Amino acid sequence: MEIRRRKRSTKDIIFDTIIAIFLIVFVIVTLYPIINTLAVSFNDGIDSVRGGIHLWPRIFTLQNYKTVFANQNLGQAAFISVARTVIGTVLSVFLTAMLAYVLSRKEFIYKKQLSFIYVLTIYVSGGMIPTYILMKELHLLNNFWVYIIPGLISAFNMIVIRTFINGIPYSLIESAKIDGAGDFRIFIQIILPLCKPVLATVALFVAVGQWNSWFDAMLYCSADNSLTTLQYELMKLLSSTTTQGASAEVMKNAGSIVTPTSIRAAITIVTAVPIVCLYPFLQRYFVSGLTIGGVKE
C-alpha cells in the first residue's frame, strides 16, 4: 500500500525556513566568540593588539601557549585543581542530595524551619572578613580542605534537588519501607538512581565553580605554593603581563613578545578545554535537569 506524503503548505515552508535561518544565526553568534578567542590565542602577541582577527590567526605562533606552560608551578596547580574539583563535586553533590532528601520528607516536622534557614543564607552572607577569621579559627588556612569544606552544602542546589525529589512518587518510598528498608537504604538504592538528571546538572554547576575558582586560593593558601590552583597561577600570569616591568621579564624569559590580549585568549582556551570535554558526557542529563519544576501536575 503506497503511503502518500502530505503536501506541505506555503506557510509550513516559510515557517521552517525562518526557523532554520534563526538557528543558523544563533549557532554563528554562539560559536564566533569561541573561534575568535582560539584564533587570537594562536596569533602573535603584538599583532593581536592591532585587532581585526576573526576566525583565523593572522600571524600563527605557539608562543602564547609556551608562555602559559612555562610556569613551573603549573603541574602542581593543575593537580590541585583537578583534585578539588573531583573531591569537592562528589562530596558536595552527595551531601546536598542527602540534605534535600531529608527536607523533602513529609514526616520531618522541622523541614520548614530548616528550609527557611538555608534559603536565608542565599540572601545574607557573613562577609569576607568574618569568613576569613572563621577559616583561621578552624585551622584551614594553607590547608587543602579549605577548598572543599566551605562549599559542601549549597542552598540553591539543595532546593533544586529537593524539587526533583518531590516529583518522585511517594508510593515507591512507602513500598520500600514496607519491605523493611531504612531511610539510608532508600536514599542510596531508590532516590539517587532516580535523581541522575538533577544530580548530573548540579554536579556540572559545582564542578565548573570549583574548576574556575581562584580567589579562595589567593585568600587562604597564597603562602603555600604546593596548594596553588591552576586558575590562580594563570591569573598571576595575566596580571604580570599587564605590569610593564613584570611583562618585560616574561617576554625576555619566553624569548618572544606576548601581550595581555594574546595571553588572555590562551588562558581562556586552556581553562575551558577540560569543561568542554566533560560536558558531552553530561549533556543528556543536563538538558533534562534544566526542565525541573517546569511542569506542575
N, C-alpha and C positions, 0 to 999 in steps of 0.2 A: 504494500500500500504506500503510495507516494505521499510524503508529508510536504505540504505546501508552506513555504516560508511566508510569514506575514509581511506584507508590503509596508515599508516604513514611510511614514508621512513626512512632509516637509518640515513640520515642527520638530519631529524627533531628530532629523538630520541636523537642523540648526542648533538644537539643544546639545546634542552630542559634540558638535563642532566647538561650541562655546566652552563646554566642559574640558575638552581636550586642549584647547588653547590656554585656558586658565591653568590647567595642571602643568603644561609645559613651561609657562611663565613662572609658576610657583617653584618648579624644580630648578630653573635657572637662577632665580633670586636666592634660593636656599643654597645652591652649590657654589655660586660665584665667590662669596667671601672665603670659602674654604680653599678653592682652587687658587684664588688670588694670593692668599696667605702662603700657600705651598710654593707658588711661583716666586714670591718675594724672598722666601727662606732659601731658595737656591740661586738667588741673584746677588751680584756684587754689592757690597755694603754702600759704597759711595754712589754707585749708580742708582741704588734704591731710593736715595734721598731725592733724586730728581723726580720720582713719581712716574706715572704713565705705564706702569707694569700691570698687565691684566691677567691673561691666562697662561703666559709662558715667560720664563725668565729672559731678560734681555742680554745679560752677561752671566752665563752659567758659572757657578762656583760651589764648592763644598765647604768653603772656609767658615761659613756661619755655623755649620754643624760641627766642624773640627773645633771651633772655639768653645761651643757648648760642651762637647765631650772631653775637652782638655782638662776640665775640672777634676782634681784628684779625689775629691770627696763625693763625686757623682755616683760611684758604685755603691758605697755605703749608704748614701742618701736614697738611692733607688731601692735598696733592700729594706730600709726603714719604712719607706712609703708603701711598698708592697705589703710588708708585714702589718702595718697599722691598718691598711685598707682591708686586708683579708680578715684579720682578727677582729677589728672593730666592726666590720659589717656582719660577720657571723654572730658575734655576741649581741650586738645591738638588735638585729632582726629577731633573734630567738627570745631575748628578754622582753623586748617590746611586744612581741606576739603573745608571750605568756601573760603580761600585764593586761593586754587587750582582751584576752580570753576571760580573765578574772572579772574585769569590769563589764563584760557582756553578759554575765550570768544573772538571771532574774532573781535567784535566791540570795545573791550577795547584797546585804542590806545597806552597805556603806558605799555602793558604787556611785551614787550621785555626788556625794560629798568629795570622794577621791577624784572623780572626773572633773569636778569644778576646780580642785586644787591644781591638777595637771594642766587644764586649759588656761588657768591664770598665769602659769609660767610662760605661756606664749606671748602674753602682753606685758608682763612685768619681769624685769631682769635685775639681778643684783648689781650689775655694772662690772667694769673691768678690774678696778682696784680691789673690791671685796672678793672677786673671784680669784685674783692672784694671791691674796692673803690666805684664802681657803686652800688653794693648791699648796701653798708653802706650809701651812699647818698640817696638811695631810702628808707632807714629805714627798710630794710628787714632782717637785722641781728637779730638772735634769733626770727625769725618770721616764722610761718608755710608756708606762701606763697612764701618763698624763694625756696621751693621745687617745686613750681608749675609755677610761672611766667617766670623764665628764659627759661624754656623748652616748652613753649606753642606752638611755631612755629618751625618746623624742615624743613629746606630747602630740605633735601633729601626726607622726607616723602611727602612734597608738590609736588615734581617732580613726585614721584610715583603715587600719586592720580591724578595729572593733566594728566599724560599719560593715565590713565584709563578713565578719563572723556572725553578726546579727541576721544576715541573709541566709545562713545555713539552717535548714530545718531542725528545729529543736527535738523532733522525734528521733533523729539519729543519736543524739546525746542520751535521751531517755532510754532508748533501746540498749545502748552500751551500759548504762547504769543498771538496768535490769539484769544484764548478763554478768554483773559484778565488777565492771571496770571502774577504776577510780578516776579522779579528775586529771591526774598527770598522764595516765594511760590514754584517756580520751583526747587530751591535748596533743599527745605525740602521734597516736595512731589514727585519729579522725580529723581533728582540727587542722593540723599542719599540712597533711596531704591535700585537703580541700582548699587550703589557702595559698596554693602555689602561685596563682596570678598576682595576688596582692603582696605576697612576700617577695616575689621577684621584683615588683615595682618599687617597693620600699628598699630592697637591697640595692637597687641601682641608684636610688637617691642617696643612700648612706655611703655607698662606695665612691660616688662622684665627689661627695662632700669631703670624705677622708682623703681621697687622692689629691684634690685641689687645695687642701688646707696647708697654709704655710705660716699664718700668724701665730698659732699656738707654739710652733717650733721656735719662732723668734722670741716669743714672750716667756716661755717656760724652759727651753732647752738650748738657748743660744750659747751657753757656756760649755756645752759638751758637743764636740764635733761628731762624735760617734752616734749621736741621736738626731743629727740633722736630717731633714727630709729633702726629697728631690725638688719640690716646689720652692722651698726656702733657698736652696742653693741656686736655682735658676733665677729667683727674684734678686739675689745678691749680684749675680752676673749681670742682669739687666740694669740694676742700679749702678753698677760700676761703669757701664758703657755710657751712662748719662752724665757721669762726672768727668770733667775734662782730663784731670791728672790721671785718674784710675783708668780712663778709657785709653789713654796713650799707652799705658803699661800693658793693657790687654792686647792692643794692636801689636805692640812690639813682641810680646810673647807668642802671639798667634802667627806672626810672620806675614800678616796681611791686615788690611784695614777692614774693620767691621763697624757698623753703626747701630744705634738703638733700634732703628726701623728693621734692619735685617735680623738682628739678634732676637727681637721680639717675635718676629714671624717664625724663626727656627724653634724658639722655646714653645710657642703655641702648638706647633706640629708635634714636638717631642712629648709634650704633656697630654695631647689629645689622642695620640695613637692607641694607648692601652684601653681607654674607654671606648673608642671606636671599634676596637677588636672585640671587646666584651659585649657590646650592645646587641649584635646579631643573635647571640645565644639566649638573650632575654627578651627579644623583640615581641614574640607572640604572647608572653606573659605580661609584658609592659603595656601592650595595646589593650588587652582585656582588663588589666588592672586599672587603666585610666577611666574605664566606664563605671567604676564602683560608685554607687549612690546615684547613678544617672537614671535608674528606673525604680520607682516605688510601687509596690503592689499592695 
